[in-house]
Amino acid sequence: MIRFLSMRILGAIPLLILLSVVTFAIIQAPPGDYADYIRSMLINQGGVQPDLAEAQAEIYREANGLNDPLVVQYFRWITGIVTRFDFGHSLYYNKPVGNVVAERLPATIMLALTCHILASVLGIGLGIIAATRQYSWVDTGLGIISFLGMTIPRFLLAIIILYFLVFRLNVSEVGMFFSAKYGGAPWSWDKFVNLLQHIWPVIFIATFGGLAYNMRVMRANLLDVLNSQYVETARAKGLPESAVIMKHAVPNALHPLVAYQGVVLPYMLTGEIEVAIVFGLATVGPAIVGSMGVGDVFVTATFMLVLAVTLIIGNIISDILLVALDPRVRLGEQQNDQD
């Protein structure tokens, strides 16, 4: 297992380097930079003459290295990450990019993990119920839920919920984690309840799509497994149907879902990002959109790199879970070590 993890981690390093190069190049491809944003702000809001605003923008470019070739900018950024764990300086937020990430990433990951756990537990459980009640009204109803969850865009569902909250229910505290009175208060049960009252739309929407996928895959896999010969043999031995399903059928039906864990964390992160953009929560999503809009390249590139890391970590975790779930994978790994 240690050898397996070491090889996967070492193999991920070249992939991360390639992703960082591609991401940096794509972000820098559109014309304009943060100095152009400063120039437009000076003209539109400061009333500065265009030539003076352009001169100020050029001074800013020279001071912050924005006139350097892209190769120089990239290697300056990546060298800072490798040698000093320094992701650069955010031009828009006027603080180190690491501080921006530290402020927004923990809340994003906690929301994504919460949605992932709920989607996995509920989706797998409902998939088992649907498979064991095939063609019943329960199966039909769960199928409709799965279809809606797989087809409705998350941003559209977020806009609909936001419309009803603001214009129908007159909810004013939108786009925040807590009410004003709980902002700096220590943690308590009331503060936790207040947090849930503010973030439930994000959790519901991001969970809905993952739940639908898990339920659909679990139902299809379990139906295939229930018709297998070893399941019929277990029934012939007189085992209770619940034991046949939970001890023999379900573990084998879980294999595709375990492999899916490699992409589920980035999927939940992007789901949270989409909804957070609509609701304006202080998480990764609005930071990415805002930084791209003003040309704050280091913030955007760093967040994209973080998403790539979560994808790689997710794939490693899924491989570990698959090894733990399937003895055949363990035997194959031992055989490879012997060879």
SULRA-V650597 format. One line per field, one symbol per residue. phi: phi as a letter, one per 20 degrees, with the letter a starting at -180 (. if undefined). burial: b if it has 9 or more other C-alpha atoms within 8 Angstrom, else e. Layout:
phi->???
burial->???
This chain:
phi->.ffffffffffffgfffffffffffffefffnbfffffffffffdemefgfffffffffffffdmfefggffffffffffffecldendfffelbgfgfffffdfgffffffffffffffffffffffffffcgmefffffffffffffedffffffffffffffeeddlfeednbecfgfdgdfffbfffffffffedgfffffffgfffffgffffffffffffeffffffffffnfggfffffedefgffegfffffffdffgfffffffgffffemfecfggfffffffdneffffffffffffffffffffffffffffedfffffffffffff
burial->eeeebeebeeebeeebeebbbebbbebbeeeebbbbbbbbbbbeeeebeeeebbebbbebbbeeebeeeeeebbeebbbbbeeeebbbbbeeeebbbbebbeebbeebbebbbbbbebbbebbbbbbbbbbebeeeebbbebbebbbbbbeeebbebbbebbbbbbeeeeeeebebebbeebeeeeeeeebbebbeebbebbbbbbbbbbbbbbbbbbbbbbbebbeeeebbebbeeebeeebbbbebbbbebbbebbbbbbbbbbebbebbbbbbbbbbbbbbbbbbbebbebbbbbbbbbbbbebbbbbbbbbbbbbebbbeeeeebbeeeeeeeee
